[in-house]
Structure formats: C-alpha cells, structure tokens
Amino acid sequence: MEATVTEHRCDVAVLHLRGELDADTSVKLRAALDKLLERPVPRIVVDLTELKFCDSVGLSAFITSKQVIADRGGWLSFAGANPFLVRLLETVGLSRYFAIFPEVDDAIAAAQL
C-alpha cells in the first residue's frame, strides 16, 4: 500500500491510499496518520479511490486516531470508496462516526461550510 498526502485549502490534508490495506501494510497508514495528528487541528480526508482492499487491522488505525482527532477539534472523513469499502465501513459501524463522501472534492467542499 502507498500513502501520500496533499494539502488543500481550508487547512485540509488529503491522505491518498493506493493498493491493499492489511496487517502487513497498516504500518504505513499509521505512520501517515501519526504525522497528520501532529497538527493542532487535524482535518483529514482519506481518499479511498485507489484502495482495493482493507481488513480489520487497517480499519483499527482510523478508529484509534479518532479520539485524538476529536480531542483537538478536528475530523476525519472518507471519500471515493468503492462499493466493497462502503459496505465494509457500514458493516463495522464506521459510517456512524466518519462522514463518507462520493468524491474528495465533496469532502473538501463540506470542510468549507
């Protein structure tokens, strides 16, 4: 899995994930999230457009980051998930705690409201 970050207006960071997120690759995700969590107010859109697979170990990185993000007044949202990932996020209940947008631009636009 590859994880890259781009900066956007409104102080939003977009974390682009590519490939497969599982026990073997979750270290890369955790490292990217840890760096983003150093910000005073983490505002993160996770771009899932090119993520093909995610298991429970991968999802746990988002869950453990949520408390830090909330404590600092920030947020984390998902964008561009394929049908498998949308179903996974809904099944494990993450859709109740994180906003899910069809496109990255939609998530960034919501940040401006």
C-alpha positions as CSV (number, residue, x, y, z in Angstrom):
1,M,0.0,0.0,0.0
2,E,1.1,3.5,-0.7
3,A,0.1,6.6,1.4
4,T,0.7,10.1,0.2
5,V,-0.6,13.4,1.5
6,T,-1.6,16.6,-0.4
7,E,-2.6,19.9,1.1
8,H,-5.8,21.7,0.2
9,R,-7.5,25.0,1.1
10,C,-9.2,25.3,4.4
11,D,-6.3,23.6,6.1
12,V,-7.4,20.2,4.9
13,A,-5.0,17.3,4.3
14,V,-5.9,14.6,1.9
15,L,-4.4,11.2,2.6
16,H,-4.4,9.2,-0.6
17,L,-4.3,5.4,-0.2
18,R,-3.4,3.1,-3.0
19,G,-3.3,-0.7,-3.1
20,E,-4.3,-3.1,-0.2
21,L,-4.5,-2.1,3.4
22,D,-4.0,-5.1,5.7
23,A,-1.9,-6.3,8.6
24,D,1.3,-6.1,6.5
25,T,0.8,-2.6,5.2
26,S,-1.1,-0.9,8.1
27,V,2.3,0.4,9.5
28,K,2.5,2.8,6.5
29,L,-1.0,4.1,7.3
30,R,-0.3,4.5,11.0
31,A,2.9,6.5,10.2
32,A,1.0,8.8,7.8
33,L,-1.8,9.3,10.3
34,D,0.6,9.9,13.2
35,K,2.3,12.7,11.2
36,L,-1.1,14.3,10.4
37,L,-2.1,14.0,14.0
38,E,0.8,16.3,15.0
39,R,-1.3,19.2,13.6
40,P,-3.1,21.4,16.2
41,V,-6.5,20.7,14.5
42,P,-6.3,17.6,12.3
43,R,-8.7,17.9,9.3
44,I,-8.2,14.8,7.2
45,V,-9.9,13.5,4.1
46,V,-8.9,9.9,3.4
47,D,-9.0,9.3,-0.4
48,L,-10.0,5.6,-0.9
49,T,-10.4,5.9,-4.7
50,E,-7.4,3.6,-5.4
51,L,-7.7,1.4,-2.3
52,K,-8.7,-2.0,-3.4
53,F,-8.9,-3.9,-0.1
54,C,-9.0,-3.1,3.6
55,D,-9.1,-5.5,6.6
56,S,-9.9,-5.0,10.2
57,V,-6.3,-4.3,11.1
58,G,-6.3,-1.4,8.6
59,L,-9.6,-0.1,9.9
60,S,-8.2,-0.1,13.5
61,A,-5.8,2.7,12.6
62,F,-8.7,5.0,11.8
63,I,-10.5,4.0,14.9
64,T,-7.5,4.6,17.2
65,S,-6.9,8.0,15.6
66,K,-10.5,9.2,16.1
67,Q,-10.1,10.1,19.8
68,V,-7.0,12.3,19.2
69,I,-8.7,14.0,16.2
70,A,-11.9,14.7,18.2
71,D,-9.9,15.9,21.3
72,R,-8.2,18.5,19.0
73,G,-11.5,19.7,17.4
74,G,-10.7,18.1,14.1
75,W,-12.3,15.5,11.9
76,L,-11.5,12.6,9.5
77,S,-13.8,11.7,6.6
78,F,-13.6,9.2,3.8
79,A,-14.0,9.8,0.1
80,G,-14.1,7.8,-3.1
81,A,-14.7,4.4,-1.6
82,N,-15.6,1.6,-3.9
83,P,-18.8,-0.5,-3.2
84,F,-16.8,-3.1,-1.2
85,L,-15.3,-0.5,1.1
86,V,-18.6,1.4,1.6
87,R,-20.2,-1.9,2.6
88,L,-17.3,-2.6,4.9
89,L,-17.4,0.8,6.6
90,E,-21.2,0.4,7.1
91,T,-21.0,-3.1,8.4
92,V,-18.4,-2.3,11.1
93,G,-20.3,0.9,12.0
94,L,-17.7,3.4,10.9
95,S,-20.2,5.2,8.8
96,R,-21.9,6.4,12.0
97,Y,-18.6,8.1,13.2
98,F,-17.0,9.3,10.0
99,A,-18.6,11.1,7.1
100,I,-18.3,9.3,3.8
101,F,-18.3,11.3,0.5
102,P,-18.5,10.1,-3.1
103,E,-15.6,12.3,-4.1
104,V,-12.6,14.1,-2.5
105,D,-13.9,17.4,-3.8
106,D,-17.2,16.8,-2.0
107,A,-15.4,16.3,1.3
108,I,-13.2,19.4,0.9
109,A,-16.3,21.4,0.0
110,A,-18.0,20.2,3.2
111,A,-15.0,21.5,5.1
112,Q,-15.7,25.0,4.0
113,L,-19.2,25.1,5.4
